[in-house]
């Protein structure tokens, strides 16, 4: 199908792109990592040498063509190098989720038949050693962080750096062999194998060719004008296709710099220090950041609080979209004198108005305090500076935005680490309209995309200037999309995966001979603007007992847009009404509890608090109203709900590692609760087994209260209207 | 067990080398007025081992640690350090000999950042004078860089990068304990004294701390003497254990020996008097 596409010049593989980068950008930074409190950096030339040495070392260990090299660890340059080194010697890198428990890891390692494993540290080595009792094809284990591994049996365990050293020594002997293997790599040889997160059943190994990776990287880089000057922060799991495309595919294609954080805990401060220009995060990350900002604003002084809300409201009213978005074209040329003067003038105006805003509002606040005392926050609203009235309409709005930029948006973007951001993406789940608007109004070009591992990420993306909260954009360059009669979305693109490893049946199920791939998602194209809208997983879209459409995800997403609600699971397939499990967000609700003097000792206690239940009930009822507006989906209103006593957790198998709910498992595990929801009971006792992070098990029990929610215009008549 | 634990040096089951005696305490008696805190106790600490001191409350464990660290002067007995009898010293002189300690009740500078606190552990390694420090030239700059690097290694080792710049006062208890350990470790001690490193911690924090203690001993070859109440931790971590009760030594030996010692069992579980 995609055979007619000619290879992009001579760069038919990642190692070939690396060689090009060394030639063109040899002394530009390629990788940075914060270690010992300092950003250490490697240029493309240095990185290439590290990769070369490791590849030689692997060759000296006896790696064969087509061997699988598992890579388990957090985002570090060394781990990215290991992937490229494996490709250089004709092997296939298989990055794994580093937080996977032993059982999950065992399945994947066995399935891919890895002979070599590259581990980050002792924790991962321990897991691999445990797995080795059952799987015997693992021959060599490399580790990067030496700590705690001194006493281990080193007959098959090697320090990464030692292997590099061996490779360096063996250089002369192995050079020809390696050159030969590298030359064999072409556009159709395997680039990487990535395991799906396994929302349903066992994870599947998706084989992606060089064509998939390079074409996708090329198309997407051109789509967003990514250049060599970008900086990205690599912090998403290495086993996820997104990270592979951003941190390896696009980085290799455009030659930009990949920055690795010091540790997972320092992520936020590292983000701020780097200030990425191109950024990707799942909606959850944006949500958490927004929640934190809001919590901190609650604790700020009255003047700051008032000014923050004044300018945020202004920006959300459309001014942000109009005046805030970064310029699409980045010129490396120096600014002309005229541009400099204009920029300086605008900035000076901004500062002037900012100073005026603070002084005027400060004085007004002082008077307001005399009148209202401690309640001043409720009564005091910030106002525009009088000076702005000198200007008419559009100009006034423009200067007000610049003023807000100086006072609020700029400092806030800087604090969040988005000071330099030019393109930001979010995907994986639907993002709340409030959250989306918040970031965009600040002048962050946050966009949505829709994709999956099998498509090498990109299916649809939102072009600059056509960004909407409820759609996922138009088909990405080179991608064809069609919608089946039942609503399922199919696509065909140069990024379409080769096959599922060792699983021809699944491959045939998903990909037809013409290359069309079923996404398993249901959606439709918006008639007005040609953007794709996703409703739900195609197989999750069901029918209720009376034949009305049941789209749980649609309702769940609406619920999850409330900061109080972390997760929601809606039931109703083949039933006469819909019900829901709800997980509260401990940060948001905990903060509310603190503010209102509600004492609680645990998540469970807070989740069972009657006032929390009432708040959630209000949210549910509001959602019901908005669901009722859509005639097709009006049956999905929630009649009864309860708040779960524990967070749904990947360690308990209730979610995937990418935090998607495993509906089946939840349904089985909490069957008594579902029976109670439909049985009309007002409370139900439940005992649940939980798995702690170290693998031990315990159990918690609780009696959960079940509440009825008001529904609009429904025939079931379960609740009073 | 075939290893001869009385030999000059031997290798433990997990492959660590235990060397000759570094600290030898001979017939120590410590009195506060009429109260006898420590009564004629002798024991030694060998190079590279983890030595635990256990005992019920008020047994005199912390006093013992204070004698070792030079804070208390015993009325009777001798302290031998690396083959020579140690004269009465000020604690800072003891510190210069390569001893470092942590405290039962955390003794950090609350208003200072974690990094600054750890830097104070390097005080003995800095020689620049006030003037040099003030103008930040010559020795002062060079020393600061060297010591900062050493501190960063400790920070990396104890995994506290995320709180590097946080004032200690804002940290939770478990992290403060870790920072205190970091400060002691920054002094690159040859003998590290830990006074109840795991008091008041939950299981997970205890596991972390145990791992740090073992790794420290393993990576840097630091000799460690620790006081601890959690028997599970003590028995798992230490090579040899001294048991004290009412100021007297009632047991000394490997964890297994101590566990089966009748006096120790009596002291911990009580004795029936019929």
Interface residues (C-beta under 8 A of the other chain):
Chain A: X35 X36 X37 X38 X147 X148 X150 X151 X262 X263 X265 X266 X269 X693 X694
Chain B: X14 X15 X16 X148 X149 X152 X153 X155 X156 X157 X159 X161 X162 X164 X204 X207 X211 X214 X215 X218 X219
